[in-house]
Amino acid sequence: MLNVHDGLVTLFRQIVDIESVSGNEAPLADQVEATLREFSGLHIERHGDTVVARTELGKPGRVVIAGHLDTVPVKGNLPSTQTQGRVYGRGTADMKGGVAVMLAAALKLEQPRHDVTWIWYDHEEVESSLNSLGHIDPELLKGDLAILMEPTCARIEGGCQGTLRFEIKTRGKTAHSARAWMGHDAIHDMAEPLARLQGYVPREVEVEGLTYKEGLNAVGIRGGIATNVIPDECVLTVNFRFAPDRDEASAKGFCEQFFAGYELEYTDFAPAARPGLDRPIVAEFSKAVGGEPRPKYGWTDVARFSALGVPALNFGPGDPLKAHADDEYCDIADLDTCFNALVGYLG
C-alpha cells in the first residue's frame, strides 16, 4: 500500500518507482486500488488493470478525472531522483504526476460539490486497440466534464488534434542500375508528391476560442531492394494532424484533394476533440484554475470522451516536451498547482 501520509512528493516518487511499462501495469494498479480501499469511502471497481473509483452523492453534476498508469520503456531512468525542485525518472512527466495528484485529491475530497469518477487506466502508450478506455463500460466515462491529467505544465489545454495516416505508392520497373534506361525508377516519381508537401501551408482555425494549427508531413519513405537495382515501388507515409472542426470525412477529403491524381491508402485514424469551452461547467473549471486555456497539439484520450458527448480538457503536471525523454522530469510546483486546483474546484 502506498504511503499517503508523508506528502505529495513522497507519494509521487513511490508511484514513479513502481515500474509500469505498458503491459506491466498490474503492480501499480494493485497499489492504487489497495490505497483507495484502505483510506477512502469511494465505490471502487477493478477492470483488468484499470481502477475506477466513484462518488455516489447525488450531486448536480459529475466530473470524470482520468490518468494512465503505463509508461514507455525504462531507459536507465529509474528509480527516481529529486533535485532543485524537480523529480526525474521514467513517467514523471507522462504521466505519473497526474496519477499521484489524482490519488491525493481522491483521498482528500470526502464531500466534493460534484460527483466524481476517478479512472486510473492501462495501455495508453501503445496501439489504441489495447487502451482500456476503449474496453470498459462507456457508462463509466460519462459525465458533464472530463479532465485528462496529461502533462500540460499545469495549464488547461482544450480538446485535441485528430490524426490521420496514409500511404502513397508510386510504381516503376526494375532493371540493373548499370542499364537504368531499361527500367523506371519509382523513387524518382515520389519527388512530385514530396514537392507538394514542401509547399504545404498549415491551416490555422479558431475553434471555441482556441486557435489550432494543422500539419501535413511526410513521416516515412521506403523503396528499393538492392543498391544495384532500379526500384519498381516507392511508398511514402504521410501524417495529417487536423483541427477539431474537421471530422473523418473532412480530413480525408482534404488529403485526397491535396494529392489529387494519387491513390491514398489509409492506415490509421483518430478523431479530434472539440474543447467544449462554451459549456458552463467547463467555463467554471477554467475560471477556477485560472490562466488562459491553450489548444492541445497532439492526440489524447480527450477524444474518447468527446465522442461520447462529454466536453474534455487536458490539465496535468509536467512539461509535455519532456514526455518520453531520457531526462524526463516533473516540477514539484506543478504537482502542487494541479492538486490545489482540483481540490479548490471540487471542494
C-alpha positions in Angstrom: 0.0 0.0 0.0 1.2 3.5 -0.8 2.3 5.9 1.9 -0.2 8.8 1.7 0.9 10.5 5.0 4.3 12.0 4.1 3.2 14.4 1.4 2.5 14.6 -2.3 6.2 14.4 -3.4 6.8 11.2 -1.4 3.6 9.7 -2.9 4.7 10.8 -6.3 8.1 9.2 -6.1 6.7 5.9 -4.8 4.4 5.8 -7.8 7.2 6.6 -10.2 9.4 3.9 -8.7 6.8 1.2 -9.4 7.8 0.3 -12.9 4.7 0.1 -15.1 5.7 -0.1 -18.7 2.7 -0.8 -20.9 1.6 -4.4 -20.2 3.0 -4.4 -16.7 0.6 -2.0 -15.0 -0.8 -4.6 -12.6 1.6 -3.9 -9.6 0.9 -0.2 -9.7 -2.9 -0.8 -10.2 -2.8 -3.1 -7.2 -1.2 -0.4 -5.0 -3.6 2.3 -6.2 -6.6 0.0 -5.5 -5.3 -1.1 -2.1 -4.7 2.5 -1.0 -8.2 3.6 -2.1 -9.8 0.7 -0.3 -7.9 1.5 2.9 -8.3 5.2 3.0 -11.5 6.3 1.1 -15.2 5.7 1.1 -15.4 5.6 -2.7 -17.2 2.9 -4.7 -14.3 1.0 -6.3 -14.2 -1.3 -9.3 -11.3 -3.1 -10.9 -11.5 -3.9 -14.6 -8.3 -5.7 -15.6 -5.5 -3.2 -14.7 -7.9 -0.3 -14.6 -9.1 1.1 -11.3 -12.4 3.1 -11.2 -13.4 4.9 -8.0 -16.7 6.9 -7.9 -18.7 9.1 -5.5 -22.4 8.5 -5.5 -23.6 11.5 -3.6 -26.4 12.7 -5.8 -24.7 15.9 -6.7 -25.9 18.1 -9.6 -23.0 17.2 -11.9 -20.4 14.6 -12.5 -16.7 15.2 -13.3 -14.6 12.4 -14.7 -10.9 12.6 -14.0 -8.6 10.1 -15.7 -4.9 9.3 -16.0 -3.0 6.4 -17.4 -0.7 4.2 -15.3 1.6 3.0 -18.0 4.9 4.4 -19.3 7.1 3.9 -22.3 10.1 1.5 -21.6 12.6 2.4 -19.0 16.0 3.6 -20.2 18.2 3.7 -17.2 16.0 6.4 -15.6 14.6 4.5 -12.6 14.5 4.8 -9.6 13.5 8.4 -9.4 15.8 11.2 -8.2 15.0 14.6 -6.8 17.0 17.8 -7.2 16.3 21.6 -7.5 12.6 21.4 -7.2 12.2 18.6 -9.8 11.7 14.8 -9.7 13.4 12.9 -12.5 12.6 9.4 -13.8 10.6 7.5 -16.3 7.0 8.5 -16.2 7.5 11.7 -14.2 6.1 13.9 -17.0 4.0 11.3 -18.8 2.1 11.0 -16.5 2.7 9.7 -13.0 2.5 13.2 -11.7 -1.2 13.2 -12.8 -1.6 9.7 -11.2 -0.3 11.0 -7.9 -2.3 14.2 -7.9 -5.5 12.2 -8.7 -4.9 9.8 -5.8 -4.1 12.5 -3.3 -7.2 14.5 -4.4 -9.5 11.5 -4.3 -8.4 10.8 -0.7 -8.8 14.5 0.3 -12.2 15.2 -1.2 -14.8 13.4 1.0 -17.7 15.7 0.0 -17.0 17.2 -3.4 -19.6 19.6 -4.8 -19.9 17.5 -7.9 -19.9 13.7 -8.0 -16.5 12.5 -9.3 -15.4 9.4 -11.2 -11.6 8.7 -10.9 -10.1 6.4 -13.5 -6.6 5.1 -13.5 -6.2 3.1 -16.7 -3.8 1.0 -18.6 -2.3 0.6 -22.1 -2.3 4.3 -23.2 1.2 4.3 -24.6 0.6 1.5 -27.1 -1.8 0.9 -30.0 -5.2 2.4 -29.5 -6.9 -1.0 -29.7 -5.3 -2.0 -26.3 -6.3 1.1 -24.5 -8.6 0.1 -21.6 -10.8 3.2 -22.1 -12.0 1.6 -25.2 -13.0 -1.6 -23.4 -14.6 -0.6 -20.1 -18.3 0.2 -19.9 -18.8 3.5 -21.7 -21.3 4.5 -18.9 -18.3 4.8 -16.6 -16.8 7.5 -18.9 -19.9 9.7 -18.9 -20.2 13.0 -17.1 -20.6 16.7 -17.5 -16.8 17.3 -17.8 -13.8 15.1 -18.2 -10.3 16.1 -17.2 -7.3 14.2 -18.6 -4.3 14.6 -16.3 -1.9 14.6 -19.3 1.2 16.9 -18.9 0.4 20.5 -19.7 2.7 22.4 -17.4 -0.3 22.8 -15.1 -2.3 24.8 -17.6 -5.6 23.9 -19.4 -5.2 22.6 -22.9 -8.5 22.3 -24.6 -9.6 19.5 -27.0 -7.0 17.8 -29.2 -6.0 17.4 -32.8 -7.1 14.5 -34.8 -4.6 12.3 -36.6 -4.8 10.6 -40.0 -2.1 8.5 -41.6 -2.0 7.2 -45.2 0.4 5.9 -47.8 1.1 6.9 -51.4 2.7 4.4 -53.7 4.5 5.1 -57.0 5.2 2.2 -59.4 8.2 1.7 -61.7 10.0 -1.1 -63.5 13.1 -3.0 -62.2 16.3 -3.1 -64.1 20.0 -3.3 -63.4 21.2 0.1 -62.2 24.0 -0.1 -64.8 21.3 -0.1 -67.5 18.8 2.2 -65.9 17.2 3.1 -69.2 15.7 -0.4 -69.3 13.6 0.3 -66.2 11.7 3.1 -64.5 12.7 4.5 -61.0 9.7 4.6 -58.7 11.6 6.6 -56.1 12.2 9.4 -58.6 8.5 9.6 -59.2 7.9 10.4 -55.5 9.6 13.8 -56.0 6.3 15.3 -57.1 4.2 14.3 -54.0 7.1 15.4 -51.8 7.2 18.8 -53.6 3.5 19.3 -52.8 4.3 18.6 -49.2 7.1 21.1 -49.2 4.8 23.7 -50.5 2.1 23.0 -47.9 0.9 26.0 -45.9 -0.5 24.9 -42.5 -4.1 26.0 -41.9 -5.0 27.8 -38.7 -8.5 27.8 -37.5 -10.2 29.1 -34.3 -12.5 26.6 -32.5 -14.4 27.8 -29.5 -11.8 30.5 -28.8 -8.7 28.4 -29.3 -6.5 28.6 -32.4 -5.4 25.2 -33.8 -2.6 24.9 -36.4 -2.7 21.9 -38.7 0.2 19.9 -40.0 0.7 17.7 -43.1 4.1 15.9 -43.2 6.0 13.0 -44.7 6.9 10.8 -41.8 8.4 7.8 -43.6 9.6 6.6 -47.0 10.7 3.3 -48.3 11.7 1.8 -51.6 14.4 -0.4 -53.3 15.6 -3.9 -52.7 19.3 -3.6 -53.5 21.8 -0.9 -54.3 22.3 -2.1 -57.9 18.6 -2.5 -58.8 16.2 0.2 -60.1 13.3 0.2 -57.7 9.8 -0.6 -59.0 8.0 0.7 -55.9 8.2 3.6 -53.5 5.9 4.1 -50.5 5.5 7.5 -48.8 3.8 7.7 -45.4 2.1 10.9 -44.6 0.6 12.1 -41.3 -2.1 14.8 -41.2 -2.8 16.4 -37.8 -6.1 18.2 -38.2 -8.1 20.7 -36.2 -11.3 19.8 -34.2 -13.6 21.4 -36.7 -12.9 18.5 -39.1 -14.4 15.0 -38.9 -13.1 12.0 -40.6 -14.8 12.7 -44.0 -13.5 16.3 -44.0 -9.9 15.2 -43.1 -9.8 12.6 -45.8 -11.4 14.9 -48.3 -8.7 17.5 -47.8 -5.9 15.0 -48.2 -7.5 13.5 -51.3 -7.8 16.9 -52.9 -4.3 17.9 -51.9 -2.9 14.7 -53.5 -5.3 14.7 -56.4 -4.1 12.2 -59.0 -2.7 9.8 -56.4 -4.4 6.9 -54.6 -4.3 7.2 -50.8 -4.2 4.0 -48.7 -5.4 4.9 -45.1 -3.6 3.1 -42.3 -4.7 5.0 -39.1 -7.3 7.5 -37.9 -8.2 9.0 -34.6 -10.8 11.8 -34.3 -10.1 15.3 -33.0 -11.9 16.6 -29.9 -13.6 20.0 -29.5 -12.6 21.8 -26.3 -16.1 22.5 -25.1 -15.1 25.8 -23.6 -18.6 27.1 -24.2 -20.1 24.7 -21.7 -20.9 26.3 -18.3 -19.2 23.5 -16.3 -16.1 23.8 -18.4 -16.0 27.6 -18.1 -16.4 27.1 -14.4 -13.4 24.9 -14.1 -11.4 27.1 -16.4 -12.2 30.1 -14.2 -11.2 28.2 -11.0 -7.9 27.1 -12.4 -7.0 30.5 -13.9 -4.8 31.3 -16.8 -5.6 31.3 -20.5 -6.6 28.0 -22.0 -4.4 26.8 -24.9 -5.1 24.3 -27.7 -3.7 20.8 -27.4 -1.3 20.0 -30.1 -1.4 16.2 -30.5 -3.9 13.5 -29.8 -5.0 12.5 -26.3 -7.8 10.4 -24.8 -10.0 13.5 -24.5 -11.2 12.4 -28.0 -12.8 9.3 -26.4 -14.8 11.5 -24.1 -15.7 14.0 -26.8 -17.1 11.1 -28.9 -19.5 10.4 -26.1 -20.6 14.0 -25.9 -18.6 14.8 -22.8 -16.5 18.0 -23.0 -12.9 17.2 -22.1 -9.8 19.1 -21.2 -6.2 18.3 -20.6 -4.8 19.5 -17.3 -1.9 18.0 -15.5 1.6 18.4 -14.0 4.8 18.1 -16.1 6.1 19.5 -19.3 4.7 17.7 -22.4 8.0 18.4 -24.2 9.8 16.2 -21.7 7.4 13.2 -22.1 9.3 10.1 -23.1 12.7 11.9 -22.8 15.6 10.1 -21.2 15.9 13.1 -18.7 12.1 13.2 -18.1 11.1 15.2 -15.1 8.2 17.0 -13.4 8.4 20.2 -11.5 7.2 19.8 -7.9 5.4 23.2 -8.2 3.3 21.7 -11.0 2.1 18.9 -8.6 1.0 21.4 -6.0 -0.7 23.7 -8.6 -2.7 20.8 -10.0 -3.6 19.3 -6.6 -4.7 22.7 -5.3 -6.7 23.4 -8.5 -8.7 20.1 -8.3 -9.3 20.4 -4.6 -10.2 24.1 -4.9 -12.6 23.5 -7.7 -14.3 20.3 -6.4 -14.1 21.1 -2.6 
